[in-house]
């Protein structure tokens, strides 16, 4: 039995990059797939929330935040829980994903995107970062793939390479933080980050996928060296 037969389709859209499907699984949870590939669900969201929490904890003044990848809104919701955050720019490549949240097809999405601190851009995060000014953000969060080794779109490979990471660094304030979500710990990404940032570290996030335990990873980078002030 295929995943389509085990679920009901809540919404479907086709873009120039392929098919997006939002489905309701037999257990009642919502799941997002792109070209048949699992991207995320609303059942196990601890690592998406930790993406926000770890980044906000790593800098004293996370006033301006860039979130690359809206998904089902879990990371954005966690960012907004921090009262220090004054403004969040969310960049989402697929217009259908934004529409599904605005229309509350994803429950709670409409209220989330109506938050006065939130601006949503339907765009490529690489283009938004390229156009951003120097020190435009205090935190940059990237969750646009299942990680550098599990790309949703092949074109995203450049997001994990040194040139783009340098552009991210330029958009960060002097104590800014970049965090990248991934299904696995990527030695290549760590190497690229270390070529740009003086402080790089990883964090393992234990998750529960059905009946089995697993782990996802955060890759963090900061402009201030370890022990710096």
C-alpha positions in Angstrom: 0.0 0.0 0.0 1.4 3.4 -0.9 1.6 6.5 1.3 -1.2 8.0 -0.8 -3.5 5.1 -0.1 -2.7 5.3 3.6 -3.8 8.9 3.8 -6.2 11.5 2.6 -5.0 14.4 0.5 -5.8 17.8 2.2 -4.3 20.0 -0.4 -2.2 19.6 -3.5 -0.3 22.1 -5.7 2.1 21.9 -8.7 4.8 24.5 -9.3 7.8 24.7 -11.6 9.7 22.6 -9.1 7.2 19.8 -8.9 4.3 18.5 -6.8 3.5 19.6 -3.2 1.1 17.5 -1.2 -0.4 18.1 2.2 -2.0 15.0 3.5 -3.8 13.8 6.7 -2.3 10.5 7.9 -4.3 7.7 9.4 -3.1 8.9 12.9 -4.5 12.4 12.3 -1.3 14.2 11.8 -0.5 16.5 8.9 2.4 15.7 6.6 4.0 17.7 3.9 5.7 16.0 0.9 7.5 17.5 -2.1 7.7 15.3 -5.2 6.7 12.3 -3.0 9.6 13.0 -0.6 8.7 13.4 3.1 9.6 16.9 4.3 7.9 17.3 7.7 4.8 16.6 9.8 3.1 18.3 12.7 3.5 15.3 15.1 7.3 15.3 15.8 8.3 19.0 15.8 10.8 19.0 18.6 13.8 19.6 16.3 12.1 22.4 14.4 11.3 24.1 17.7 14.9 23.4 18.9 16.2 25.1 15.8 14.6 28.3 17.0 15.4 27.8 20.7 19.1 27.0 20.2 19.7 30.0 17.9 17.9 32.5 20.1 19.9 31.2 23.1 23.2 31.7 21.3 22.9 35.5 21.0 22.0 38.1 23.5 19.9 40.3 21.3 18.0 38.3 18.6 15.9 41.3 17.5 15.8 40.6 13.8 15.4 37.0 12.6 15.4 35.5 9.1 13.8 32.1 8.7 14.5 30.3 5.5 11.7 27.8 5.0 8.2 28.2 6.4 7.1 24.6 6.3 4.2 24.0 8.7 5.2 27.0 10.8 6.7 25.2 13.8 10.0 27.0 13.8 8.3 30.4 13.2 5.9 29.8 16.1 8.9 29.0 18.4 10.8 32.1 17.3 7.8 34.3 18.1 7.6 32.9 21.7 10.7 34.9 22.5 9.8 38.5 23.5 13.2 39.7 22.5 12.4 39.1 18.8 11.1 42.3 17.2 10.8 41.2 13.6 10.9 38.0 11.6 11.3 37.7 7.9 10.2 34.3 6.6 11.3 33.2 3.1 9.3 30.4 1.5 10.0 29.2 -2.1 6.6 27.6 -2.7 3.6 30.0 -2.8 1.2 27.1 -2.1 2.7 26.5 1.3 2.1 30.2 2.3 -1.4 30.0 1.0 -2.2 26.9 3.0 -1.1 28.6 6.2 -2.9 31.9 5.4 -6.1 30.0 4.7 -5.7 27.9 7.9 -5.6 24.7 5.9 -2.7 24.2 8.3 -4.5 24.8 11.6 -3.2 27.9 13.4 -1.4 29.1 10.3 -3.6 32.2 9.7 -3.0 33.5 13.1 0.7 32.8 12.9 1.2 34.8 9.7 -1.0 37.6 10.8 1.4 38.3 13.7 2.5 42.0 13.4 6.2 41.0 13.8 6.1 38.7 10.7 6.8 39.4 7.1 6.5 36.6 4.6 8.4 36.6 1.3 7.6 34.1 -1.4 11.2 33.9 -2.8 14.4 32.0 -2.9 16.3 32.5 0.3 19.5 32.7 -1.6 18.2 35.8 -3.5 16.9 37.4 -0.2 20.2 36.9 1.5 22.1 38.3 -1.5 19.9 41.4 -1.4 20.0 41.9 2.3 22.1 44.7 3.7 25.2 44.3 5.9 24.2 43.3 9.5 20.5 43.1 8.5 19.8 40.2 10.9 20.8 38.9 14.3 19.8 35.3 13.5 19.5 33.4 10.3 17.8 30.0 10.4 17.9 27.6 7.4 15.5 24.7 7.1 14.8 24.3 3.4 15.8 20.7 2.8 16.3 17.5 4.8 19.9 18.6 5.0 22.8 19.1 2.6 22.8 15.3 1.8 19.1 15.1 1.3 18.1 18.0 -0.9 14.4 18.7 -1.7 15.6 20.5 -4.9 19.0 19.9 -6.5 19.6 23.6 -6.9 19.7 24.0 -3.1 23.2 22.5 -3.0 24.8 25.9 -3.1 23.1 26.9 0.2 25.6 24.6 2.0 28.7 25.9 0.3 31.2 28.5 1.4 30.1 31.4 -1.0 26.5 31.4 0.2 27.6 31.0 3.9 29.8 34.0 3.5 26.9 36.0 2.3 24.9 34.8 5.3 27.8 35.9 7.5 27.7 39.4 5.9 24.0 39.8 6.7 24.6 39.0 10.4 25.2 41.5 13.2 28.5 41.3 15.0 27.2 38.7 17.5 24.9 37.1 15.0 24.2 33.3 14.7 23.5 31.1 11.7 21.8 27.7 12.3 21.2 25.0 9.7 18.8 22.1 10.3 19.7 18.6 8.9 18.7 15.0 9.1 22.4 14.1 9.6 25.6 15.6 10.9 27.4 16.8 7.8 31.2 17.0 7.9 31.2 18.9 4.6 28.9 21.6 6.0 30.9 21.9 9.2 34.1 22.3 7.1 32.4 25.0 5.0 31.1 26.8 8.1 34.6 26.8 9.7 36.0 28.5 6.6 33.7 31.4 7.3 32.9 31.6 11.1 35.3 31.5 14.1 33.0 29.4 16.1 31.1 26.4 14.8 29.4 23.5 16.7 26.7 20.9 16.2 23.8 19.8 18.4 22.1 16.5 18.3 18.3 16.5 18.6 16.7 13.2 19.7 13.3 12.6 18.0 10.7 9.9 18.0 9.6 8.7 14.6 6.7 6.4 15.2 7.9 3.6 17.3 11.6 4.2 16.8 14.1 6.7 18.1 16.2 8.8 15.8 18.2 12.0 15.7 18.4 15.2 13.7 21.1 17.7 13.8 21.6 21.5 14.1 24.8 23.1 12.7 25.5 26.4 14.4 27.9 29.1 13.6 28.7 32.4 15.3 30.8 35.4 14.5 32.1 35.5 18.1 34.8 32.9 19.0 34.2 30.5 21.9 34.7 32.5 25.1 34.3 35.8 23.3 32.2 38.6 24.6 
